[in-house]
Amino acid sequence: MAFAIQWTGPLGPATTQRRDSAAEALKSAMELLGNGYTEVVIAHKDGKLYAPADFAEFYRDTIK
């Protein structure tokens, strides 16, 4: 399953990171938040956007 990480940085919105697993997507999103980026969301292939905390709750059974 593929996920895209989207965020807002100093130059505006960006979508450049793609991750194959839920765990990798959450880790990347949390790192972006830790680096000061805002509006970090994880996009699922069905088009739904999740804040990292919501994503962790929704995918808790697959994140180890």
Secondary structure, 3 states (H helix, E strand, C coil): CCEEEEEEECCEEEEEEEECCHHHHHHHHHHHHHCCCEEEEEEECCCCEECHHHHHHHCCCCCC
